[in-house]
Amino acid sequence: MHEQPTVGDAGPTSTRTVDRALRLLITVLEGSTGGTLTELSRSTALSPSTASRLLGTMAAHHLVRRDETGRYRAGIRMMQLAATTLREDPLYDLVGGHLTALAEETGETALLGVASSTDQVLYLRQASSPRQEVQTADWTGRTIPREGTALGAALNGTPSPRGYLTSLRPGSDVIAVAVPLIGHSGQIVAAISINAPVYRTAEPDIERLGHALMRHATAISAALGAPARQAGAPASPASPLG
């Protein structure tokens, strides 16, 4: 006799449905499309009818919502889950006050980055200075390459005689300065950075930003239980979160 599948068994069809729903949800949350049904279905290679059905199910669970323009956004339940997850992350909570202090001290934007993969950096938190005439875009939740960026170099443990790393990406009008954060195991767990407009950031300004970052990074790393290290001693690169 053949064993009959139970209600809880996940066959190929149900697995495929879950995969489609997750891809669709991630696309909504990333905000990489305009958020309309047509754009979401095109981006995920789903038929409009399939996308509409899956979005309707997620909306019923408040994971997504449809705004007054017909675009899909994160739902209240998804926001609650994200907020709870961040509150439970000691790094997120610990660094917040330091980013605010850095933004107020330097007049620039301070950011926290973590390794989301072997080649990507995820912006986890940001603080902007109230003195900025033009407020910068909020990069929280976005990713940038680890290669060719100051945050990426800091996460990779790239040595620097100055103690901080800088980058100016091609076509960018913003210079970034970054330093790593060390955890209790002696491994790099994250990095903090300051982004400043190129047109008003000279070498003395970069040095000032770098020293401010180093001072706060030392305090954060100590709070994380980082072991005492000789000056300039290399640390293990940051591992991806997931």
Helices and strands as residue ranges (DSSP letters): H 12-30, H 37-44, H 48-60, E 64-66, E 72-74, H 76-87, H 90-106, E 109-115, E 120-127, E 143-145, H 150-155, E 165-167, E 174-182, E 188-197, G 198-200, H 203-223
